[in-house]
Every structure is written in C-alpha cells, then in structure tokens.
C-alpha cells in the first residue's frame, strides 16, 4: 500500500458561488475543476440517494481545497455530514483494500456505508475515521493523483 498524494481539504459551504468568489477574489485561489455528484458517498452515509453534492476544487501554493455544497431536497436533521465547515481531508491511494485493512489495524474505522464506485471514472471512494473520529476520504482512481476530479476550469479562470 502506498499513499500516492495528499489530495485535498474539503470545506462545506452554504453558497457555493459566494464561496468561489471569496476564495478566488479575496484569497487568490485558482480554480481547477468543478464536480456534481448525485448519490455519492455522502449520500450513501445519509441514506439520501437524492442528495446532490456540488463542488469546486481550487488551489493555492500547492494545496487543493474542495468547496462543497450539499443540496438536500426536503428537511434534513443536522448531522456531522451536513454541517458547514471543515468536512474531511482526502488521500489518493494505489491499493484501497490494503489501506482499509491498515486503517482498522491502527484503530481507525471504515465507514462501509460510504463506499462508492464510479464506473464512469474508474474510481472507488470510501470514508474512514481516525481514532478520534476525524473523517478522511480514501480515493483510488486512475490517472495523475495530482489532478482533482471534475471538469477543468483552467480556461474559465484565466
């Protein structure tokens, strides 16, 4: 098992466009990609297949930030997965199953309900928790681990 790269820090926001402008215009982050997923790992954890996650990946000084907004039809009680603020850190790995075994041996937890496979992207994602309950997204995906998922925004931000 090898961790290929620290992937990103996810920040849950209430207004994706407002946050995009703030990070881009005030803090000079560069837009990289944007992504929309219905029924992804967060939806699986909440048992809400209708949940839409909209995200923008941005970069500053080599650190990638994922600004993400959850669109939840109807009323949903506030749980850890829906709160605004830091959502999780993420790591790209080359061997998901070996990584998950190591997590459990080291006292972490594997949140099997979050396991999500994307045939389209050829990827698999599962959330884990560290021994104190901090969420970590573990990603196995083809391609360059330095490139975030989604559609490129490089032309749009120049």
C-alpha positions as a Markdown table, in Angstrom:
| # | Residue | x | y | z |
|---|---|---|---|---|
| 1 | Unk | 0.0 | 0.0 | 0.0 |
| 2 | Unk | 1.3 | 3.4 | -0.9 |
| 3 | Unk | -0.4 | 6.8 | -0.3 |
| 4 | Unk | 0.2 | 8.5 | -3.6 |
| 5 | Unk | -0.6 | 12.0 | -2.5 |
| 6 | Unk | -2.4 | 14.2 | 0.0 |
| 7 | Unk | -5.4 | 15.1 | -2.1 |
| 8 | Unk | -7.4 | 18.0 | -0.7 |
| 9 | Unk | -9.2 | 19.6 | 2.2 |
| 10 | Unk | -13.0 | 19.8 | 1.9 |
| 11 | Unk | -14.9 | 22.8 | 3.3 |
| 12 | Unk | -18.7 | 22.5 | 3.4 |
| 13 | Unk | -20.3 | 25.8 | 2.4 |
| 14 | Unk | -23.8 | 27.2 | 2.2 |
| 15 | Unk | -23.5 | 29.2 | -1.0 |
| 16 | Unk | -21.0 | 27.7 | -3.5 |
| 17 | Unk | -20.8 | 30.7 | -5.8 |
| 18 | Unk | -20.3 | 33.1 | -3.0 |
| 19 | Unk | -17.5 | 30.9 | -1.6 |
| 20 | Unk | -16.0 | 30.6 | -5.1 |
| 21 | Unk | -15.8 | 34.4 | -5.4 |
| 22 | Unk | -14.4 | 34.7 | -1.9 |
| 23 | Unk | -11.6 | 32.2 | -2.3 |
| 24 | Unk | -10.8 | 33.3 | -5.8 |
| 25 | Unk | -11.0 | 37.1 | -5.5 |
| 26 | Unk | -10.1 | 37.7 | -1.8 |
| 27 | Unk | -7.6 | 34.9 | -1.2 |
| 28 | Unk | -6.3 | 34.5 | -4.8 |
| 29 | Unk | -7.1 | 30.7 | -5.1 |
| 30 | Unk | -7.0 | 29.4 | -8.6 |
| 31 | Unk | -10.0 | 27.4 | -9.9 |
| 32 | Unk | -9.1 | 23.9 | -11.1 |
| 33 | Unk | -12.2 | 21.8 | -11.6 |
| 34 | Unk | -15.9 | 21.5 | -10.7 |
| 35 | Unk | -17.9 | 18.5 | -10.0 |
| 36 | Unk | -21.5 | 17.4 | -9.4 |
| 37 | Unk | -22.4 | 14.0 | -7.9 |
| 38 | Unk | -25.8 | 12.7 | -7.1 |
| 39 | Unk | -25.9 | 9.6 | -4.8 |
| 40 | Unk | -22.2 | 9.7 | -3.9 |
| 41 | Unk | -20.5 | 8.6 | -0.7 |
| 42 | Unk | -22.0 | 11.4 | 1.4 |
| 43 | Unk | -25.5 | 10.5 | 0.1 |
| 44 | Unk | -24.9 | 6.9 | 1.0 |
| 45 | Unk | -23.9 | 7.7 | 4.5 |
| 46 | Unk | -27.0 | 9.9 | 5.0 |
| 47 | Unk | -29.2 | 7.3 | 3.3 |
| 48 | Unk | -30.3 | 10.1 | 0.9 |
| 49 | Unk | -29.8 | 8.9 | -2.7 |
| 50 | Unk | -31.4 | 12.2 | -3.9 |
| 51 | Unk | -28.6 | 14.3 | -2.3 |
| 52 | Unk | -26.6 | 16.4 | -4.8 |
| 53 | Unk | -23.1 | 17.4 | -4.0 |
| 54 | Unk | -21.7 | 20.3 | -6.0 |
| 55 | Unk | -18.0 | 21.1 | -5.6 |
| 56 | Unk | -15.3 | 23.4 | -6.9 |
| 57 | Unk | -11.7 | 22.4 | -6.5 |
| 58 | Unk | -9.3 | 25.4 | -6.1 |
| 59 | Unk | -5.5 | 25.6 | -5.4 |
| 60 | Unk | -3.2 | 28.0 | -3.7 |
| 61 | Unk | 0.5 | 27.4 | -3.1 |
| 62 | Unk | 0.2 | 23.7 | -3.9 |
| 63 | Unk | -2.7 | 23.0 | -1.5 |
| 64 | Unk | -6.0 | 22.0 | -3.0 |
| 65 | Unk | -9.3 | 23.0 | -1.4 |
| 66 | Unk | -12.7 | 21.5 | -2.3 |
| 67 | Unk | -15.5 | 23.9 | -1.6 |
| 68 | Unk | -18.7 | 21.8 | -1.5 |
| 69 | Unk | -22.4 | 22.5 | -1.1 |
| 70 | Unk | -24.9 | 19.8 | -0.3 |
| 71 | Unk | -28.3 | 20.2 | -2.0 |
| 72 | Unk | -30.8 | 18.3 | 0.2 |
| 73 | Unk | -34.4 | 18.1 | -1.0 |
| 74 | Unk | -36.8 | 18.4 | 1.9 |
| 75 | Unk | -35.8 | 18.8 | 5.6 |
| 76 | Unk | -32.8 | 17.0 | 6.9 |
| 77 | Unk | -31.6 | 17.0 | 10.5 |
| 78 | Unk | -28.2 | 18.4 | 11.1 |
| 79 | Unk | -25.7 | 15.6 | 11.3 |
| 80 | Unk | -21.9 | 15.7 | 11.1 |
| 81 | Unk | -22.1 | 15.1 | 7.3 |
| 82 | Unk | -24.3 | 18.2 | 6.7 |
| 83 | Unk | -22.7 | 20.8 | 8.9 |
| 84 | Unk | -20.9 | 23.8 | 7.4 |
| 85 | Unk | -17.1 | 24.0 | 7.9 |
| 86 | Unk | -14.3 | 21.5 | 7.5 |
| 87 | Unk | -15.7 | 18.3 | 6.2 |
| 88 | Unk | -12.8 | 16.0 | 5.7 |
| 89 | Unk | -9.2 | 15.5 | 4.4 |
| 90 | Unk | -8.6 | 13.2 | 1.5 |
| 91 | Unk | -5.8 | 10.9 | 0.3 |
| 92 | Unk | -5.3 | 9.2 | -3.0 |
| 93 | Unk | -4.1 | 5.6 | -2.7 |
| 94 | Unk | -3.0 | 2.9 | -5.1 |
| 95 | Unk | -4.5 | 0.0 | -3.2 |
| 96 | Unk | -7.8 | 0.7 | -1.4 |
| 97 | Unk | -8.3 | -2.7 | 0.3 |
| 98 | Unk | -4.8 | -2.8 | 1.8 |
| 99 | Unk | -5.2 | 0.8 | 3.0 |
| 100 | Unk | -8.5 | 0.0 | 4.7 |
| 101 | Unk | -7.0 | -3.1 | 6.4 |
| 102 | Unk | -4.2 | -0.9 | 7.8 |
| 103 | Unk | -6.7 | 1.7 | 9.0 |
| 104 | Unk | -8.6 | -0.9 | 11.0 |
| 105 | Unk | -5.4 | -2.4 | 12.5 |
| 106 | Unk | -4.3 | 1.1 | 13.6 |
| 107 | Unk | -7.5 | 1.8 | 15.4 |
| 108 | Unk | -9.4 | 3.7 | 12.8 |
| 109 | Unk | -12.9 | 2.9 | 11.4 |
| 110 | Unk | -14.0 | 2.1 | 7.9 |
| 111 | Unk | -17.4 | 3.6 | 7.0 |
| 112 | Unk | -18.6 | 0.9 | 4.6 |
| 113 | Unk | -21.9 | 2.6 | 4.0 |
| 114 | Unk | -19.9 | 5.4 | 2.2 |
| 115 | Unk | -18.3 | 3.0 | -0.3 |
| 116 | Unk | -18.9 | 4.4 | -3.8 |
| 117 | Unk | -17.8 | 3.1 | -7.1 |
| 118 | Unk | -17.9 | 5.2 | -10.3 |
| 119 | Unk | -17.7 | 3.1 | -13.4 |
| 120 | Unk | -17.6 | 6.3 | -15.4 |
| 121 | Unk | -14.4 | 7.5 | -13.6 |
| 122 | Unk | -13.0 | 4.0 | -12.9 |
| 123 | Unk | -12.7 | 5.1 | -9.2 |
| 124 | Unk | -13.7 | 3.9 | -5.8 |
| 125 | Unk | -14.0 | 6.0 | -2.6 |
| 126 | Unk | -14.7 | 5.2 | 1.0 |
| 127 | Unk | -14.6 | 7.3 | 4.1 |
| 128 | Unk | -12.7 | 6.3 | 7.2 |
| 129 | Unk | -12.4 | 7.8 | 10.6 |
| 130 | Unk | -9.2 | 8.3 | 12.6 |
| 131 | Unk | -9.2 | 7.1 | 16.2 |
| 132 | Unk | -10.6 | 10.5 | 17.3 |
| 133 | Unk | -13.4 | 10.4 | 14.7 |
| 134 | Unk | -12.0 | 12.8 | 12.1 |
| 135 | Unk | -13.2 | 11.9 | 8.6 |
| 136 | Unk | -10.7 | 11.0 | 5.9 |
| 137 | Unk | -11.8 | 10.3 | 2.4 |
| 138 | Unk | -9.7 | 7.5 | 0.8 |
| 139 | Unk | -9.7 | 7.6 | -3.0 |
| 140 | Unk | -8.5 | 5.0 | -5.5 |
| 141 | Unk | -8.6 | 6.5 | -9.0 |
| 142 | Unk | -6.7 | 6.1 | -12.3 |
| 143 | Unk | -4.6 | 8.9 | -13.7 |
| 144 | Unk | -2.4 | 11.5 | -12.2 |
| 145 | Unk | -3.0 | 11.8 | -8.4 |
| 146 | Unk | -2.2 | 15.5 | -8.5 |
| 147 | Unk | -5.3 | 16.2 | -10.7 |
| 148 | Unk | -8.6 | 16.7 | -8.8 |
| 149 | Unk | -11.8 | 15.1 | -10.2 |
| 150 | Unk | -14.2 | 17.1 | -12.3 |
| 151 | Unk | -14.3 | 19.3 | -15.4 |
| 152 | Unk | -11.3 | 21.6 | -15.9 |
| 153 | Unk | -11.9 | 25.3 | -15.1 |
| 154 | Unk | -8.4 | 26.5 | -16.2 |
| 155 | Unk | -9.7 | 28.3 | -19.2 |
| 156 | Unk | -12.5 | 29.9 | -17.2 |
| 157 | Unk | -10.2 | 31.5 | -14.6 |
| 158 | Unk | -7.6 | 33.0 | -16.9 |
